Amino acid sequence: MPLYNILIGCDQAYYDQWAVLLLSSIQRHNPWIQLHCHIVNPTKDNKLDNVDITSEQVNFVSDESKISYLQCVRFLAVADKFSKNERVITLDADSICTREMEKLHLKNYLKNNMYYNIIKKTDG
């Protein structure tokens, strides 16, 4: 069976308020999906069973730059973490999973919505 991944990206506040609920709901209904969470500016040691958690520290010059970065950080994390041949879906952290994702439908969705990631984070 192919490996399927879901990645979300958020800051500590969104992780505490939303991401734990989303990741737990996906685990409950779809334990076969590999979960990844990228947290910007974590303020504590975040651990969740069967979730690969990465983090980074970012200094923002304004609220606007923070909002913009947090809106796109999941796509940057996917580009850093996965190869172009891996099956990855990114979701908003303030989502919820209410049922099983059928593997056949997920495979067809990914096949029909495949694109190559061209976003890369630069140093500086």
PyMOL commands that place a pseudoatom at each C-alpha (Angstrom):
pseudoatom trace, name=CA, resn=MET, resi=1, chain=A, elem=C, hetatm=0, pos=[0.000, 0.000, 0.000]
pseudoatom trace, name=CA, resn=PRO, resi=2, chain=A, elem=C, hetatm=0, pos=[1.352, 3.461, -0.851]
pseudoatom trace, name=CA, resn=LEU, resi=3, chain=A, elem=C, hetatm=0, pos=[2.254, 5.778, 1.982]
pseudoatom trace, name=CA, resn=TYR, resi=4, chain=A, elem=C, hetatm=0, pos=[-0.012, 8.795, 2.399]
pseudoatom trace, name=CA, resn=ASN, resi=5, chain=A, elem=C, hetatm=0, pos=[0.955, 11.882, 4.388]
pseudoatom trace, name=CA, resn=ILE, resi=6, chain=A, elem=C, hetatm=0, pos=[-0.924, 14.838, 5.800]
pseudoatom trace, name=CA, resn=LEU, resi=7, chain=A, elem=C, hetatm=0, pos=[0.992, 17.905, 6.911]
pseudoatom trace, name=CA, resn=ILE, resi=8, chain=A, elem=C, hetatm=0, pos=[-0.259, 20.945, 8.770]
pseudoatom trace, name=CA, resn=GLY, resi=9, chain=A, elem=C, hetatm=0, pos=[1.603, 24.061, 9.793]
pseudoatom trace, name=CA, resn=CYS, resi=10, chain=A, elem=C, hetatm=0, pos=[0.745, 26.507, 12.567]
pseudoatom trace, name=CA, resn=ASP, resi=11, chain=A, elem=C, hetatm=0, pos=[2.020, 28.508, 15.512]
pseudoatom trace, name=CA, resn=GLN, resi=12, chain=A, elem=C, hetatm=0, pos=[1.780, 27.429, 19.145]
pseudoatom trace, name=CA, resn=ALA, resi=13, chain=A, elem=C, hetatm=0, pos=[-1.604, 29.077, 19.721]
pseudoatom trace, name=CA, resn=TYR, resi=14, chain=A, elem=C, hetatm=0, pos=[-3.177, 27.320, 16.721]
pseudoatom trace, name=CA, resn=TYR, resi=15, chain=A, elem=C, hetatm=0, pos=[-1.524, 24.063, 17.702]
pseudoatom trace, name=CA, resn=ASP, resi=16, chain=A, elem=C, hetatm=0, pos=[-3.043, 24.228, 21.169]
pseudoatom trace, name=CA, resn=GLN, resi=17, chain=A, elem=C, hetatm=0, pos=[-6.466, 25.408, 20.014]
pseudoatom trace, name=CA, resn=TRP, resi=18, chain=A, elem=C, hetatm=0, pos=[-6.937, 23.476, 16.748]
pseudoatom trace, name=CA, resn=ALA, resi=19, chain=A, elem=C, hetatm=0, pos=[-4.142, 21.229, 15.517]
pseudoatom trace, name=CA, resn=VAL, resi=20, chain=A, elem=C, hetatm=0, pos=[-4.275, 18.662, 18.332]
pseudoatom trace, name=CA, resn=LEU, resi=21, chain=A, elem=C, hetatm=0, pos=[-7.985, 18.174, 17.647]
pseudoatom trace, name=CA, resn=LEU, resi=22, chain=A, elem=C, hetatm=0, pos=[-7.421, 17.804, 13.900]
pseudoatom trace, name=CA, resn=LEU, resi=23, chain=A, elem=C, hetatm=0, pos=[-4.518, 15.391, 14.247]
pseudoatom trace, name=CA, resn=SER, resi=24, chain=A, elem=C, hetatm=0, pos=[-6.377, 13.313, 16.840]
pseudoatom trace, name=CA, resn=SER, resi=25, chain=A, elem=C, hetatm=0, pos=[-9.468, 13.134, 14.625]
pseudoatom trace, name=CA, resn=ILE, resi=26, chain=A, elem=C, hetatm=0, pos=[-7.418, 11.986, 11.628]
pseudoatom trace, name=CA, resn=GLN, resi=27, chain=A, elem=C, hetatm=0, pos=[-5.701, 9.346, 13.771]
pseudoatom trace, name=CA, resn=ARG, resi=28, chain=A, elem=C, hetatm=0, pos=[-9.050, 8.127, 15.038]
pseudoatom trace, name=CA, resn=HIS, resi=29, chain=A, elem=C, hetatm=0, pos=[-10.611, 7.675, 11.592]
pseudoatom trace, name=CA, resn=ASN, resi=30, chain=A, elem=C, hetatm=0, pos=[-7.480, 7.043, 9.477]
pseudoatom trace, name=CA, resn=PRO, resi=31, chain=A, elem=C, hetatm=0, pos=[-4.689, 5.462, 11.518]
pseudoatom trace, name=CA, resn=TRP, resi=32, chain=A, elem=C, hetatm=0, pos=[-2.926, 4.406, 8.293]
pseudoatom trace, name=CA, resn=ILE, resi=33, chain=A, elem=C, hetatm=0, pos=[-2.124, 8.025, 7.300]
pseudoatom trace, name=CA, resn=GLN, resi=34, chain=A, elem=C, hetatm=0, pos=[1.261, 9.425, 8.351]
pseudoatom trace, name=CA, resn=LEU, resi=35, chain=A, elem=C, hetatm=0, pos=[0.815, 12.748, 10.168]
pseudoatom trace, name=CA, resn=HIS, resi=36, chain=A, elem=C, hetatm=0, pos=[3.213, 15.678, 10.257]
pseudoatom trace, name=CA, resn=CYS, resi=37, chain=A, elem=C, hetatm=0, pos=[2.908, 19.000, 12.058]
pseudoatom trace, name=CA, resn=HIS, resi=38, chain=A, elem=C, hetatm=0, pos=[5.261, 21.964, 11.661]
pseudoatom trace, name=CA, resn=ILE, resi=39, chain=A, elem=C, hetatm=0, pos=[5.065, 24.494, 14.513]
pseudoatom trace, name=CA, resn=VAL, resi=40, chain=A, elem=C, hetatm=0, pos=[6.396, 28.032, 14.227]
pseudoatom trace, name=CA, resn=ASN, resi=41, chain=A, elem=C, hetatm=0, pos=[7.772, 29.523, 17.445]
pseudoatom trace, name=CA, resn=PRO, resi=42, chain=A, elem=C, hetatm=0, pos=[6.792, 26.726, 19.835]
pseudoatom trace, name=CA, resn=THR, resi=43, chain=A, elem=C, hetatm=0, pos=[6.673, 27.727, 23.485]
pseudoatom trace, name=CA, resn=LYS, resi=44, chain=A, elem=C, hetatm=0, pos=[6.727, 24.207, 24.899]
pseudoatom trace, name=CA, resn=ASP, resi=45, chain=A, elem=C, hetatm=0, pos=[7.759, 20.670, 24.024]
pseudoatom trace, name=CA, resn=ASN, resi=46, chain=A, elem=C, hetatm=0, pos=[4.933, 19.442, 21.804]
pseudoatom trace, name=CA, resn=LYS, resi=47, chain=A, elem=C, hetatm=0, pos=[4.471, 15.704, 21.500]
pseudoatom trace, name=CA, resn=LEU, resi=48, chain=A, elem=C, hetatm=0, pos=[1.614, 13.715, 20.075]
pseudoatom trace, name=CA, resn=ASP, resi=49, chain=A, elem=C, hetatm=0, pos=[1.701, 9.956, 19.559]
pseudoatom trace, name=CA, resn=ASN, resi=50, chain=A, elem=C, hetatm=0, pos=[2.332, 8.926, 15.955]
pseudoatom trace, name=CA, resn=VAL, resi=51, chain=A, elem=C, hetatm=0, pos=[2.793, 12.510, 14.740]
pseudoatom trace, name=CA, resn=ASP, resi=52, chain=A, elem=C, hetatm=0, pos=[6.101, 13.732, 13.356]
pseudoatom trace, name=CA, resn=ILE, resi=53, chain=A, elem=C, hetatm=0, pos=[6.527, 17.234, 14.772]
pseudoatom trace, name=CA, resn=THR, resi=54, chain=A, elem=C, hetatm=0, pos=[9.059, 19.731, 13.470]
pseudoatom trace, name=CA, resn=SER, resi=55, chain=A, elem=C, hetatm=0, pos=[9.502, 23.341, 14.481]
pseudoatom trace, name=CA, resn=GLU, resi=56, chain=A, elem=C, hetatm=0, pos=[11.323, 26.560, 13.729]
pseudoatom trace, name=CA, resn=GLN, resi=57, chain=A, elem=C, hetatm=0, pos=[11.910, 29.924, 15.360]
pseudoatom trace, name=CA, resn=VAL, resi=58, chain=A, elem=C, hetatm=0, pos=[11.066, 32.976, 13.241]
pseudoatom trace, name=CA, resn=ASN, resi=59, chain=A, elem=C, hetatm=0, pos=[11.333, 36.658, 14.145]
pseudoatom trace, name=CA, resn=PHE, resi=60, chain=A, elem=C, hetatm=0, pos=[8.539, 38.642, 12.525]
pseudoatom trace, name=CA, resn=VAL, resi=61, chain=A, elem=C, hetatm=0, pos=[8.846, 42.350, 11.757]
pseudoatom trace, name=CA, resn=SER, resi=62, chain=A, elem=C, hetatm=0, pos=[5.079, 42.925, 11.905]
pseudoatom trace, name=CA, resn=ASP, resi=63, chain=A, elem=C, hetatm=0, pos=[1.740, 41.217, 12.485]
pseudoatom trace, name=CA, resn=GLU, resi=64, chain=A, elem=C, hetatm=0, pos=[1.199, 41.247, 8.714]
pseudoatom trace, name=CA, resn=SER, resi=65, chain=A, elem=C, hetatm=0, pos=[4.434, 39.365, 8.077]
pseudoatom trace, name=CA, resn=LYS, resi=66, chain=A, elem=C, hetatm=0, pos=[3.517, 36.842, 10.782]
pseudoatom trace, name=CA, resn=ILE, resi=67, chain=A, elem=C, hetatm=0, pos=[0.068, 36.228, 9.293]
pseudoatom trace, name=CA, resn=SER, resi=68, chain=A, elem=C, hetatm=0, pos=[1.467, 35.893, 5.777]
pseudoatom trace, name=CA, resn=TYR, resi=69, chain=A, elem=C, hetatm=0, pos=[4.153, 33.451, 6.877]
pseudoatom trace, name=CA, resn=LEU, resi=70, chain=A, elem=C, hetatm=0, pos=[1.763, 31.326, 8.903]
pseudoatom trace, name=CA, resn=GLN, resi=71, chain=A, elem=C, hetatm=0, pos=[-0.589, 31.114, 5.918]
pseudoatom trace, name=CA, resn=CYS, resi=72, chain=A, elem=C, hetatm=0, pos=[2.118, 29.584, 3.728]
pseudoatom trace, name=CA, resn=VAL, resi=73, chain=A, elem=C, hetatm=0, pos=[4.379, 27.745, 6.193]
pseudoatom trace, name=CA, resn=ARG, resi=74, chain=A, elem=C, hetatm=0, pos=[2.744, 24.369, 5.532]
pseudoatom trace, name=CA, resn=PHE, resi=75, chain=A, elem=C, hetatm=0, pos=[3.708, 24.587, 1.860]
pseudoatom trace, name=CA, resn=LEU, resi=76, chain=A, elem=C, hetatm=0, pos=[7.285, 25.525, 2.766]
pseudoatom trace, name=CA, resn=ALA, resi=77, chain=A, elem=C, hetatm=0, pos=[7.415, 22.605, 5.210]
pseudoatom trace, name=CA, resn=VAL, resi=78, chain=A, elem=C, hetatm=0, pos=[6.191, 20.182, 2.530]
pseudoatom trace, name=CA, resn=ALA, resi=79, chain=A, elem=C, hetatm=0, pos=[8.885, 21.422, 0.133]
pseudoatom trace, name=CA, resn=ASP, resi=80, chain=A, elem=C, hetatm=0, pos=[11.559, 20.916, 2.801]
pseudoatom trace, name=CA, resn=LYS, resi=81, chain=A, elem=C, hetatm=0, pos=[10.331, 17.567, 4.082]
pseudoatom trace, name=CA, resn=PHE, resi=82, chain=A, elem=C, hetatm=0, pos=[9.117, 15.556, 1.087]
pseudoatom trace, name=CA, resn=SER, resi=83, chain=A, elem=C, hetatm=0, pos=[10.315, 14.604, -2.370]
pseudoatom trace, name=CA, resn=LYS, resi=84, chain=A, elem=C, hetatm=0, pos=[8.191, 15.383, -5.407]
pseudoatom trace, name=CA, resn=ASN, resi=85, chain=A, elem=C, hetatm=0, pos=[7.147, 11.716, -5.639]
pseudoatom trace, name=CA, resn=GLU, resi=86, chain=A, elem=C, hetatm=0, pos=[5.621, 11.440, -2.179]
pseudoatom trace, name=CA, resn=ARG, resi=87, chain=A, elem=C, hetatm=0, pos=[1.885, 11.668, -1.591]
pseudoatom trace, name=CA, resn=VAL, resi=88, chain=A, elem=C, hetatm=0, pos=[1.181, 14.665, 0.643]
pseudoatom trace, name=CA, resn=ILE, resi=89, chain=A, elem=C, hetatm=0, pos=[-1.945, 16.648, 1.440]
pseudoatom trace, name=CA, resn=THR, resi=90, chain=A, elem=C, hetatm=0, pos=[-1.735, 19.892, 3.382]
pseudoatom trace, name=CA, resn=LEU, resi=91, chain=A, elem=C, hetatm=0, pos=[-4.673, 20.980, 5.516]
pseudoatom trace, name=CA, resn=ASP, resi=92, chain=A, elem=C, hetatm=0, pos=[-5.625, 24.037, 7.510]
pseudoatom trace, name=CA, resn=ALA, resi=93, chain=A, elem=C, hetatm=0, pos=[-4.971, 23.366, 11.183]
pseudoatom trace, name=CA, resn=ASP, resi=94, chain=A, elem=C, hetatm=0, pos=[-8.472, 24.554, 12.083]
pseudoatom trace, name=CA, resn=SER, resi=95, chain=A, elem=C, hetatm=0, pos=[-10.101, 21.634, 10.260]
pseudoatom trace, name=CA, resn=ILE, resi=96, chain=A, elem=C, hetatm=0, pos=[-11.554, 18.418, 11.615]
pseudoatom trace, name=CA, resn=CYS, resi=97, chain=A, elem=C, hetatm=0, pos=[-11.801, 14.875, 10.253]
pseudoatom trace, name=CA, resn=THR, resi=98, chain=A, elem=C, hetatm=0, pos=[-15.230, 13.325, 10.697]
pseudoatom trace, name=CA, resn=ARG, resi=99, chain=A, elem=C, hetatm=0, pos=[-14.874, 10.010, 8.861]
pseudoatom trace, name=CA, resn=GLU, resi=100, chain=A, elem=C, hetatm=0, pos=[-12.527, 7.576, 7.170]
pseudoatom trace, name=CA, resn=MET, resi=101, chain=A, elem=C, hetatm=0, pos=[-10.879, 8.700, 3.955]
pseudoatom trace, name=CA, resn=GLU, resi=102, chain=A, elem=C, hetatm=0, pos=[-11.332, 5.875, 1.501]
pseudoatom trace, name=CA, resn=LYS, resi=103, chain=A, elem=C, hetatm=0, pos=[-7.970, 4.831, 0.128]
pseudoatom trace, name=CA, resn=LEU, resi=104, chain=A, elem=C, hetatm=0, pos=[-9.218, 4.485, -3.447]
pseudoatom trace, name=CA, resn=HIS, resi=105, chain=A, elem=C, hetatm=0, pos=[-10.752, 7.972, -3.439]
pseudoatom trace, name=CA, resn=LEU, resi=106, chain=A, elem=C, hetatm=0, pos=[-7.648, 9.429, -1.817]
pseudoatom trace, name=CA, resn=LYS, resi=107, chain=A, elem=C, hetatm=0, pos=[-5.424, 7.757, -4.421]
pseudoatom trace, name=CA, resn=ASN, resi=108, chain=A, elem=C, hetatm=0, pos=[-7.584, 9.136, -7.256]
pseudoatom trace, name=CA, resn=TYR, resi=109, chain=A, elem=C, hetatm=0, pos=[-7.672, 12.590, -5.674]
pseudoatom trace, name=CA, resn=LEU, resi=110, chain=A, elem=C, hetatm=0, pos=[-3.903, 12.732, -5.418]
pseudoatom trace, name=CA, resn=LYS, resi=111, chain=A, elem=C, hetatm=0, pos=[-3.453, 11.368, -8.942]
pseudoatom trace, name=CA, resn=ASN, resi=112, chain=A, elem=C, hetatm=0, pos=[-5.773, 14.008, -10.402]
pseudoatom trace, name=CA, resn=ASN, resi=113, chain=A, elem=C, hetatm=0, pos=[-4.389, 16.872, -8.294]
pseudoatom trace, name=CA, resn=MET, resi=114, chain=A, elem=C, hetatm=0, pos=[-0.678, 16.168, -8.625]
pseudoatom trace, name=CA, resn=TYR, resi=115, chain=A, elem=C, hetatm=0, pos=[1.640, 19.123, -9.025]
pseudoatom trace, name=CA, resn=TYR, resi=116, chain=A, elem=C, hetatm=0, pos=[5.287, 19.778, -8.410]
pseudoatom trace, name=CA, resn=ASN, resi=117, chain=A, elem=C, hetatm=0, pos=[6.254, 21.928, -5.504]
pseudoatom trace, name=CA, resn=ILE, resi=118, chain=A, elem=C, hetatm=0, pos=[8.287, 24.939, -6.541]
pseudoatom trace, name=CA, resn=ILE, resi=119, chain=A, elem=C, hetatm=0, pos=[8.274, 26.758, -3.211]
pseudoatom trace, name=CA, resn=LYS, resi=120, chain=A, elem=C, hetatm=0, pos=[11.618, 26.723, -1.438]
pseudoatom trace, name=CA, resn=LYS, resi=121, chain=A, elem=C, hetatm=0, pos=[12.566, 28.640, 1.683]
pseudoatom trace, name=CA, resn=THR, resi=122, chain=A, elem=C, hetatm=0, pos=[15.726, 30.679, 1.313]
pseudoatom trace, name=CA, resn=ASP, resi=123, chain=A, elem=C, hetatm=0, pos=[18.151, 31.517, 4.089]
pseudoatom trace, name=CA, resn=GLY, resi=124, chain=A, elem=C, hetatm=0, pos=[18.021, 35.165, 5.047]
for i in range(1, 124): cmd.bond("trace and resi %d" % i, "trace and resi %d" % (i + 1))
show_as sticks, trace
zoom trace
